[in-house]
Amino acid sequence: MPPNHAVAPSALIGWHSMFMGVALLASARSKDHRTRNGACIVTPDHRIIGVGYNGLPRGCDDQDPIYWADDDNDPFHSRHSYVVHAEINATLNCVVLPLTNATIYTTQFPCPRCAQAIIQAGIRRVVYLREKQHHASANAAAMKMFGASGVDCEALETVDAKANDWSTRLGSYIANDRPSEDDV
């Protein structure tokens, strides 16, 4: 009888695709009409320990229009004063701290405030899907802090091109799949 030459089982997607996919799915929960971001924190042994999306702090009414206003010249009428970023929410949603040697997958390059939280929490690696070019100066500030603190920060397309393609397609699907009133 010939030896069994069965093909070894394999996953449909790799780790980077899975974790960025979780971040993208989390972003779909955001109610920010301008930018929906998500984040997923994982341990070195591939366990998810935190997930978050950009949204209001607990207890703040999503229906209050002041929270979603877009006047950045007036902090009271700017959503930037109220919305908690996905990276911060993912960190605060973790059940263990410090997050020593963890990796955070983010749908968008972290702002300096999120970079501070990432560093302080003990996260050692950032993998991001997209970067807003008009935030070049803020991105440079975050990269300066990451570099000084030993946090590796890389674009998903650099880490894993196949995962980047898959995540980009998933992100497009999520952005075009508008929920019905029953889903919200």
ZAMARGU-4260 file (C-alpha; in steps of 0.2 Angstrom, whole numbers, plus 5000, padded with zeros to 4 digits):
<rodrens>
0) 5000/5000/5000 | 5008/5017/4995 | 5012/5030/5009 | 4998/5043/5014 | 5003/5059/5005
5) 4989/5069/5012 | 4991/5088/5011 | 4994/5096/5028 | 4979/5106/5034 | 4982/5125/5033
10) 4972/5141/5038 | 4963/5151/5025 | 4971/5167/5031 | 4987/5171/5040 | 4989/5179/5057
15) 4991/5197/5051 | 4975/5195/5040 | 4966/5189/5055 | 4971/5202/5067 | 4969/5217/5055
20) 4952/5209/5050 | 4947/5210/5068 | 4952/5228/5069 | 4942/5231/5053 | 4927/5223/5060
25) 4928/5233/5076 | 4929/5249/5066 | 4912/5244/5059 | 4905/5248/5076 | 4911/5266/5076
30) 4897/5279/5074 | 4910/5292/5069 | 4903/5298/5052 | 4920/5304/5046 | 4932/5291/5051
35) 4929/5273/5057 | 4944/5265/5065 | 4947/5249/5075 | 4961/5241/5084 | 4966/5224/5090
40) 4979/5219/5103 | 4988/5202/5103 | 5001/5193/5113 | 5017/5186/5106 | 5008/5169/5105
45) 4994/5175/5095 | 4980/5178/5108 | 4968/5193/5106 | 4968/5202/5122 | 4960/5219/5118
50) 4949/5226/5104 | 4942/5243/5102 | 4935/5256/5090 | 4933/5275/5090 | 4918/5281/5099
55) 4911/5291/5114 | 4915/5287/5132 | 4903/5276/5141 | 4887/5286/5146 | 4889/5299/5133
60) 4873/5299/5122 | 4877/5295/5104 | 4862/5305/5098 | 4869/5321/5105 | 4874/5331/5090
65) 4887/5341/5099 | 4898/5326/5101 | 4899/5324/5082 | 4901/5342/5077 | 4915/5346/5065
70) 4921/5364/5071 | 4939/5361/5075 | 4941/5379/5079 | 4929/5377/5094 | 4934/5362/5106
75) 4916/5362/5113 | 4909/5359/5095 | 4923/5347/5089 | 4921/5328/5089 | 4940/5327/5092
80) 4936/5333/5110 | 4925/5319/5113 | 4929/5303/5103 | 4940/5290/5111 | 4952/5283/5098
85) 4952/5265/5094 | 4969/5262/5101 | 4965/5269/5118 | 4948/5259/5119 | 4957/5243/5114
90) 4970/5246/5128 | 4957/5251/5141 | 4947/5235/5136 | 4961/5224/5140 | 4959/5212/5155
95) 4978/5212/5158 | 4991/5225/5161 | 5005/5229/5157 | 5003/5223/5139 | 5022/5219/5138
100) 5028/5214/5121 | 5010/5214/5113 | 5007/5220/5096 | 4993/5232/5091 | 4985/5231/5074
105) 4977/5248/5069 | 4966/5253/5054 | 4975/5270/5054 | 4992/5276/5059 | 4991/5281/5078
110) 4991/5299/5082 | 5004/5305/5095 | 4991/5304/5110 | 4988/5286/5105 | 5007/5283/5103
115) 5009/5289/5121 | 4996/5276/5127 | 5004/5262/5117 | 5021/5265/5124 | 5015/5267/5141
120) 5005/5251/5141 | 5020/5241/5136 | 5015/5237/5118 | 5031/5234/5108 | 5024/5233/5090
125) 5012/5243/5079 | 5005/5236/5063 | 4994/5249/5054 | 4983/5248/5038 | 4983/5266/5031
130) 4991/5282/5035 | 4983/5300/5032 | 4996/5309/5022 | 4989/5326/5028 | 4994/5321/5046
135) 5013/5320/5041 | 5019/5331/5055 | 5008/5322/5069 | 5014/5305/5061 | 5032/5310/5062
140) 5029/5315/5081 | 5022/5298/5084 | 5036/5289/5075 | 5049/5299/5085 | 5041/5293/5101
145) 5040/5275/5094 | 5059/5275/5089 | 5065/5283/5106 | 5055/5270/5116 | 5059/5254/5105
150) 5042/5251/5098 | 5042/5244/5080 | 5030/5252/5069 | 5026/5246/5051 | 5013/5247/5038
155) 5004/5230/5035 | 5009/5231/5017 | 5027/5230/5022 | 5024/5216/5035 | 5013/5205/5024
160) 5008/5211/5006 | 4995/5197/5005 | 4987/5202/5022 | 4987/5220/5016 | 4977/5216/5000
165) 4965/5205/5010 | 4962/5218/5023 | 4960/5232/5010 | 4947/5222/5001 | 4938/5218/5018
170) 4939/5236/5023 | 4931/5241/5006 | 4917/5228/5009 | 4914/5234/5027 | 4913/5253/5021
175) 4900/5248/5007 | 4890/5237/5018 | 4878/5249/5026 | 4868/5242/5041 | 4850/5243/5042
180) 4841/5251/5056 | 4838/5234/5064 | 4857/5231/5065 | 4861/5248/5073
</rodrens>
